[in-house]
Amino acid sequence: MSGRSVSALSQSQHADVLKRRRVIRIARPQPVPRLGVVLFVLCLGFSAAWAQNDVLTQHNDNTRSGLNANETLLTPAKVTVSKFGKLFTHAVDGIIVGQPLYASNVLMNDGQMHNVVYVATQHNTVYAFDADSTQGNNASPLWSVSLNDGGTPDPISDYGCTGTHYTEIGIMGTPVIDPGKTTLYVVAKTVTGTSSNSVRNFGLHALDISTGNELLGGPVTITGTAQSSDGSGTFNPIFQMQRPALLLQNGVVYIGFGGNGCDVYAYNGWLFAYNSQSLQQESAFLVTPSGRQGSIWQGGSGPAADADGYIYLATANGDYDGLQGRNDFGDSVLKMGWNGNVLSVLDFFTPYNQLQLKQLDLDLGSSGPLVLPDQPGPYPHLVVAGGKQGTLYLINRDEMGQFNPDADNIAQSIASAVASELAGVPSYWNGNLYVAGEGDYIKQFSLVNGLLTQQSLSQTTVFFGGAGPASTSITANGNSNGILWAIRHTSPAALFAFDPTNLANKFYDSTQALLGRDKLVPVARFVTPTISNGKVYIGGTAALAAYGLLPALSVGTGNNQTGMEKTILPVALSVAATDAYAPKPLAGIAVTCKDGGAGGLFTPIQPETTDATGTVTFTYQLPPSPHAVNITCASPGFISASFSETSAAGPPVRMVPVSGYNQTAPPNTPLPAPLVVKVLDANGFGVSGVTVNFKDNGAGGTFVANSVITGSMGKATAQYTTGPKTGTVTITASAAGLNSLNFKVTVQ
């Protein structure tokens, strides 16, 4: 249902909400002076939210667009199975649930500048890997640090949970890196003490991205209270899970919480705000202060923020009674902001069938909000949301519609946009929205005059079912060369690349290559790919996987030669090893060349290693028979190089009869069989292209052709008709420079 938003509040209450909207612009907590540059960068960040390359937060930016619009290396022409594939995997000590983060040109503790990919595991370890690793699989990280702080990750078995996807709860929410690329903020859950006297806590850590060292006096233990009528207003880490990604906005780190995965305990939804420079708590918001549940989990997506600093989040199943009741906001999309020093709900949207959603476990909050760029039409400021029911909601951020029991007072809704369960967050590019549902295809909706097309414009031919919807991200070079990336989480896990202008066109998937070359490591639910500077990074259950443009072996010298069999080709064959990401040659690459069993000989014996110029050179002796020879030079993980050579026969040295001797025929009659000779070289192989002349030495017979050129096997064939005379006829076959042959024919 759609329509202009109408507030469910009284006029005085609505005026108060608008007043608070104005207050937020001047009443946010003031950060310490060091944040001046950071705030300036943040302000610029929103104007360039659709055109950045570092991935410092979940789904690329605070709007959660999933877009990297500065990707120039990965284009549709290059993302094919022949040019693109798995580059490396690096083992880690636990399940990676959060999205990898990418920071370019970081001065690391080895004194060198690196592009770095950061991942965190359920075992509470944070890793910093060289994003451009050339050391192959399982390279050592630039640094890694355990955040267990003398304890262990929280065992899921302690809660009696069954059917979960994890064995331990450590780091789940995607960390965030500040725009100045100095600090990584991450939350880890730990258990200390004995089983009978254990203590569970969530700790907020601020890590130096260059070294992994703790900064700002961290970690700090996350605690909190909120006003409540039934005592549920105290944060209890035992029953909570920090699933959504962290949000860093205007010097404040926002941390969302929901239930621990079993959904049977007395959990609530919480949103905490911590100063990014002091790690001091600035506010704690409880979704259901007088009720239960109302998780913030969003399929791992983080709270979103718009250019004015307002924060948007979606809550899951829980009690709802809104501003007119006791301020419980289950199954709602909330617009948050600062009212003085208190983080508050400024506006909200709750579907008209909220109670039904709660009763049927159809969380609105299974997917996170996506803030759209300004649109034409009556609603320039929009946010997209959706949940397990499969309905897409397009909400006016300036007046969100709140709750109406009869109809949703929002800009637009699309029922059954997907088959079921939106999770994570959609992706946006160039006026298009890309939505993935569980047990469905990925679909493209377009924005026209500020509203979504009611029907999808295209969808993938690949069906995504099982363990959650596909997770998507998108790359482009501005408005061109778009690629929609998607992960299938079910076994076998796979990476896909689709044409975002028509999702039915698939560019690539990781199951296409032979022999499992690009096989994706197993992944957890909702894991999202990170793409930057020509590479795709995916967190797995035990490793980080990287995909990109495959290094290549290219032909240098010696291609397309012809030589006599059993001789060495006159020009040596050379192969160069090159990398799409590095201009310098690749030395030390083991290259193996094979001729497909043709029987030729390589010198030196294969494999051979590329030299300092990235080149390997070898001689090749042609096989002992004339034919075309295809040579393939390969190295694991490289695109192969191919040579096409020809092993030809040597010069003719003799001619031998094949068939047609001693035939008898009446006068003026064709012989029963043709006369066949073969021209041979010194090694006994047939020589093609030699002219053989046949004559009957005046006997008066005729030939179909008395001059015949030998074929590929060196044979020449003559058809002969006898003349009018009877007796013995001598037919001579001759070729220049060779001894002649005589056939005896009887005419009677």
Protein Blocks (a to p, Z undefined) as FASTA:
>chain_A
ZZddddfbdfklmmmmmmmmmmmmmmcccddfklmmmmmmmmmmmmmmmocfbdcbghhi
anonopafkbfklcfklmcfklgccfbdcddfbdcfbdcdddehiacfkopacddddddd
fkopacdddfkbcnbghiacfbdcdfklopacddfklnopghiabfbdcbfbdcdddfkl
paccddddddedjfklcccddddddddfknopaeehiacddddddddfkopacccfklpc
cfbccddeehiacdddddehlopaccddddddddfklopafbdcdfblmbgejiafknop
acdddfkopacddddddddebjmlnopaehiadddddehjaccdfbdcddfklmmmmmno
pafklpccddddddedjblbccddddfkopacdddfklgopaafkbccdfbdcehkbfbh
cehjaddeehiacdddehiacdddddeehiacfbdfbdcfbdcehjdpaddddddehjgh
iacddddfbdcdddddddfkbmkbcfbdcklpghhlmoccdddehiacddeehiacdddf
kbccddddddddddfehiaiacdehiacfbdcddddddfkbmbdcehiacdddehhnopa
cdddddddddfkopacddddddfbdcddddddddehiacddddddddddddfbdcdfbhp
hiacdehiacfbdcddddddfkopacehiacdddeehnopacfblcdcddfkopacdddd
ddfbecjdddddddehiacdddddddZZ
